[in-house]
């Protein structure tokens, strides 16, 4: 299916256990739109070990998934910035492919989630400490600013996050 030219794409990003998937689901229910789940989660459930080069494959699959949706609003649980931050944090470097995909990105807005929710244990998560998650948050913020990408910082309980996200998207005239 070919994408529409007028599609609005919103990327939900942030450290592990910051409520990204929950907010994606809430936004989709509220806005009656489509949601692209995080491909890396599916992939890592089947292939627990990975290296830096596997991140390129996972990003390619994430972007291919995005291209299968033809809805006016698309909520994306993951994006090239997420892969860059993760690659730098875990492996100390980023591939040229990930860097190029950031430059080629067409997201209208990013919702950066603060890691202020209680940590929820998950076998795929690697950074349970608040210190690590705050470091990741700072890297996300740095990269979004570096590439001059429009974003809003979202914090608070899940109920508050939804309202803050919706208000931010309305103020930015995204929705």
N, C-alpha and C positions, 0 to 999 in steps of 0.2 A: 504494500500500500504506500502511495506517495504522500509525503508530508504536505500540509497546506502552507502557503506562504505566510499566512497571518497567525500561525500558531504561537502562543505564548508559552515559553518554557521557564519554569521556576526550579532552580536547583536547591535542594535542602542538604546542607553540609554541616560538618562539625565532628568533634571527637567521638570516640566510642561511648555508647551509653548516654548520649545527650538527647535522645528522644526523636531522632530523625524519622525513623519508620512510623512511629506513632503520629507525628505531625503530618507526614505524607498522607497517611490514611485519613486523618481528620480533614485535611484540606480537600482531598478528593470527595469525601462525603459532603462537605459543605458547599464546594464549588461545582459539584456534579461533573467532575472531570476525570481524566485518566492519570494513573500513577505508574511510573516505571520502577519496579523494585530493584534493589541493589544486586547486580549480577554477581559480584564478588562473593556474597554470602552463599549463593547457590553453588558456585564453583568450589569454594572452600569446604563446603559440606561434603563434597565428593573427593576433594584433593587437599588434604589438610596441610601438607607442606608446600611451600612456594618460594620462589626467588624473585628478584627484581624484574627479570624478564617476563615472568608470568603476569606482572601487573599490566604490561602492554596488551597481552591477550585479553585480560579481564576488562580493560577499558574499551578495547575494540568491541567486545560483546555487549558492554553497557551501551555504547553508542549505537550499535546495530539495533538493540532493543528499542531505544528511543525512536529510531526511524520507522518502526513498525506501527506507531500510533498516529492517527489522523484525527485528533480532537483539538478544538480551539485552545484548550489549556492543558498543559502537560506538566505534572509534578515529577521531578527526577530525584530519586534517592541515590545520589552519587553523580559525579561529574569528573572531568579531567583534573580540576583543582584538588579534589579529594585524593586522586591517585598520585598527584605530585607530592602533596603533603605526606601521604603515607610512605611513598618511596624515599623521600628525603629523611623522614624520621626513622624508618626501619633500616634502610640500606645506605643512607648517606649520599645518595645521588638520584638523579631522575633521567629517564631516557629522552632522547630527542623526540620520539613519537609523542610522549605525554606532553612535552613542552609545545609541540606543534598543535596538538589537539586543544590546548588551552587557547592558543591564538585563533584557532578556527571555530571556537565555541560560539554558540548563538543563544545563550541563556539570557532572558530578559532581566532576571533578578535572582539573587542568591539570598537564602535565609540561613544565616550562620547561627547555629545553636550553641549556647553557652553550656558547659558541662556542670550545671547546677542542680540536676536531678540526682536522686540517690542512684548509685551504681547498681546495675543489674548484671549478675553473673551470667556468662554465656561462654560456651567452650571455644567460640571463634574470636573472642575478644582477647587482646594482648596487653592492655594498659588499664588495670583496675585502679591504680592510684590517682587521686585527684591531681597530684603534682604533674604526672604524665599527661593527663587529659587537659590540664590548663596549658601545658607546653604545646600540645597539638592545637588547641584553640588559638593560641598566639600565632602559630604557623599559618593557620587558615586565614586569620585576619591579615597577616603580613602579605600573603599571596594575593588575596582579593584586592588589597590596596595597591600592591605592586602592578597588577594588571588593570587597575582602575575599573574594577567590576562593581556594578551597583549591587549593594547588599544591605541587609538589615540584620542587626544582632537580636536574637530572640532568647529570652530567659523566662524563668518562673515555672510554675506547675504546668502540667500538660494542658489544662483548661485555659490558663492565662496565655500560654504560648500560642494557642490557636487564635485567640482574639488579637494578640499583639501582631502576629503574622498577617492576619487578614487586614488589620488597620494599616500596617506598613505597606502592604501591597496596594491598598486603596489610595493611600497618600502618594505613592509613587506612580499612581495611575496605571498599574499593571493589570489590575482587575476592575 
